[in-house]
């Protein structure tokens, strides 16, 4: 594999940063006017197995190996992640100073043990330099442990358990999409404001019974405590991941209705829950919030012409927020490339490839792992999710990207068909205010607690474990 540092050793890091960023921004604008060659390369049917993108192995400066689900209920996340990677590679291909990346994508099958074996094969058979991707937090954290063992950099682009960057964070792990702490810290502030306006008191939580759901509940409790929100917990509900029938959970909620139900289901699971709950009186009895994934574009499509009353939603990217030139370009380019509008997974994959490329540029060579780590720590990268005046960056302490979060309510809006509703009435929470405090980081890293319970509330609140 040719050495990137050898080809560019006479260029200073300052020149690479300044000219490279300018060039990519100019190229992104040009893509909105002119078609690009990779459009024709998009397969007519969604890929269901190994895909290779970018440079050929013999020409690449680095090989990046990504794992996403390409089959099953969460296959759309893999499909959109591949399209996001293509957009990033288009930008890099237009920049003469950017490293040439070979990107391999394969189906994780949403299974941790399978993904770990796949990652080992990427390293040993494909000579992968960097691992990336993962949607399921269970899968992401299993591969993260392998990355720590092998001392290989892993850039997470979608999985969201905050434990990955806090309790189990390590030198080689970085994440470029918002985590469960960020989204539920914003959610706690939203609920605090809502309580001040309508006086709600009873709260229940429903989430998938695995890493992501359990940690999301703990994050929400800790964030509510930090914001001084007093509430009565009426129940916690733990359906399995990819549960087909939520009727028992819905019935239990109706028998002991909260004022607020916070849901941490994602993708097809959340859509299935909403469809089944719509056949009951659930939305008349409580407000339903999903602060991390509920505002995903595909969920909004599934809502049809009219959403259930009282929904409060957010996601890690929105097609209509922020209303910036960069986000409009990203959404339009994605639509031109794929014929559809992006889910939040697309921006995560897009961000991952750009962050890896920028780190290689700064480090000089992907094989200099310590230089790569130094480059990624504190790396600033302007992304479609960034409102004007802010640039996403990777926190050097946690290796978690720092981003703003917007929470909204579904409103009739057909600008991005087939969706007939989009989020509006935004409440935006600035990025710095959503970072975990140093005290919380130390507590989580120094004194691991059971994510199924919050120590301050375990003794005083009832819980229902369906």
Beta strands, then each sheet from edge to edge (+ up, - down):
strand 1: 51-54
strand 2: 62-68
strand 3: 101-107
strand 4: 130-133
strand 5: 153-156
strand 6: 173-175
strand 7: 202-206
strand 8: 232-237
strand 9: 260-263
strand 10: 287-290
strand 11: 312-314
strand 12: 380-381
strand 13: 392-394
strand 14: 401-402
strand 15: 405-412
strand 16: 421-429
sheet 1: 1+ 3- 2- 4- 5- 6-
sheet 2: 8+ 7+ 9+ 10+ 11+ 15- 16+
sheet 3: 12+ 13- 14+
end
